[in-house]
Structures are given as structure tokens and as C-alpha cells.
Amino acid sequence: MAFELWDAVAYLALTLIIVGVFWERGRNFLFAAGSVILAAYAWFFLNNTLFAILQALIIVSAILAIEKVSKIRTATILIALTVIAYILLILSNSITDIWSLLGSFGLIGIAFGLVVLPARWGFILMAIGGVLLTIYSVAVSAIVFLLLNIFFSIANIVNYVRRRAG
């Protein structure tokens, strides 16, 4: 029963984040809400420290955007938190191979992609982050994250193309 409930909750988060890619006005709130859910899913269900800790960076990035903190201050905070996150990940042996390193870069790409939005290249950073996370999701058999990041990458590429054309 718990497995089905966690999956349903994770898919709700997936939906919130995908809608957030396209809905500029509600993007940061949807990213924050979806990331809170995914961080809990990663921590409690998957027992995946890497996903959980780096989802927290996405939460911080979205909250700073909601609060309209300057991009420079947000980037500075995220860089400091990224260093702390990597120290924690290394100390907890969460980065053990190329796959976990790629996954970590993917989450960092998404967190920093949120910082530069609505600039077009923010969508590119997030799409690249999604592709890296898709690869990592396959390596750790995290199907929810696999599906999320396939859709997430496609949604960001579509949004990039739309903004480029417009």
C-alpha cells in the first residue's frame, strides 16, 4: 500500500513540475512544491541521499525566485549550498560512480537553470540537467525520476524552441 501511495504522490509532483515548465507565472511555486514532494520521495521511499539532498537545492532555488531575491544573491547562495551538498554527498558515500556524479550534475543544472529563467538558456540548462538525471535514473532504477526527467527535458526543449521562435 505504501509503495502505491508514494508512487501516486511522486507522479503528482511530476505533474506539478511539468506544468511549471510551461506556466511562467506559477513556475516557481510548482517547482518548489513538486521538489518538496520528490525530496521526501527520494529520502523516505528510495533511500537515495543524492536525490534528496540535491532536490533540496531546487527547493531553495525556487523559494528564492518566489521571494524575488536577486539573481546574483541567489546564485551566491546556491553555490555555497552546492559546496555543502557535495561535501555531505562525499562524506555519506553517495557519489560512488560516474552515474551518481552525472545525476548530481543534472540536479545542479536544474537548480541553476531556475536562477536564470526566464532567459532562454535557463531552459537549456534544465533540459541538460533532465537528460543527465534520466541517465542516472536508469542506473539506479528510479522509474518515477526516469519518467519525470524524460518529460521534463522534452518540456524544456519545447519551451526553449517556442521562446527562440517568438
N, C-alpha and C positions, 0 to 999 in steps of 0.2 A: 504493500500500500504506500509506504513512504517513497519508494522508488517512483511510482506513478505520480505522486504529488509533487516531488522535486522536479521531475521532468516537465510537468504541466507548468509549474512556476518558472522554470528556465525558458520554456517556449514563450511564455508571456513576456519575459524580459527580452527575448529575441525580437518579438513583435514591437515592443516599445522602442528598441534601438533602431530597427529598420525604419519605422515611421519617423523617428528622429532625424535620420539622414535626409529625409525629404521635407520635413516640416521645420523650416528655419526658425520660426517664432517659438516653437516648443522644444526645439532640439536639445538644448542643454538640460532641461528638466527631464526629458525622456531618457537621455543618456545617463544622467545621474541615477534615476530610478531603476533603469534596466541594469546598470552596473552594480548597484547595491544588491539586487537580486542575484546577479551572476557571481558576485563575490561570495555571497552566502552559499550558493550552489557549489562553487568550487571548494570552499572551505569545509562545509558540512557533508556534502554528498560525495564529491570526487576526492576529497582529502588532498587537493592539489594546491600546495602553498604558492607556487609560482602564479597560477591563475588568480588566486585570491589576493595576494599582495599587489600584483600589478593592476588588477581591476580597481583596487583602492586608488591608484594614481588616476585612473579615468574618472572615478567619482570626484576626486579633488579638482581635476581639470574642469569638469562640468560645473561643479559648485562655484568655482572661481569665475567661470563665464557667466553664470546666473547672477552673481554678485557684481558683475561688470568690473572686476579687478583688471587693471591694465595688462595688456599682453606681455609687456616686459616683466612686470612683477609676477604674473602667472608663470611665465617661462622660468624665472629665477626660482620660484617655489618648487616647480616641478623638477627642475634639475637637482635641487637639494634633496627632494624626496626620492628621486630616482637613484641617487647615490646611496641613500639609506636603504632603499629597497634592494638594491643589488648586494649590499653588504649582508642584509638579512637572508637573501636568497643563497648567497655563497656559504654563509655560516650554517644554514639549515640543509645544505647539500641539495638544494632544489634545482640548481643548474649543474647538471651532470654530464650532458652530452650536447652535440650540435643542435638537436631538436629542441631541447629546453632553452638553449641560447636564442635560437630563431624565434621561439614563442615569446620570449621576453622582449625581443626587439619589436615584435608585432604589437604587443600591448603598449610599448613605449611610443611606437608610431601613431597609434590611435590617440593616446593621451595628448601628444604634442600636436597632432592633426586638429584636435578640438581647439587648441590655443589659436591657431592661425585662421580658423574659419571666420568669416565666410569667404576668405580668399580661396580661389580655385585649387591651389596646390595643397590646401588642407585636406581636400577630398582625395588627392593622390596619396598623401601620407597615410590617410586612414585606409585606403584601398590596399596599399602595400602592407600595412600592418595586418589587415584582414587576410591577405594571402599567406603571410608568414604564420599567422595563427591557424590557418587552415592546415598547413603542413604539420604544425605542432599537434593539432587536434587529432590528425591521423596517427601520429606517432604514439600518442597516449590514449587512443581510442575514446576520445571525448566527443561523442556524436553530436550532442547539443551544440558544443562550440564549433564543431565542423560545419554544421548547417548554418549556424549564425554567421560565421565568417565567410562562407561562400556567398550568402545573400548580402551580407554587409559589404563585401568587396564589390560585387556587381552594382549594388545601390550607389556606392561612392563613385564608381566609374561613370554610371549613368548621370549622376549629378554633376560631375566634372564636365562631361560632354555637353550637357544642357547649358551650363554656365559659360562654357567656351563658345558655344554657338550663339548665345544671347548676348 
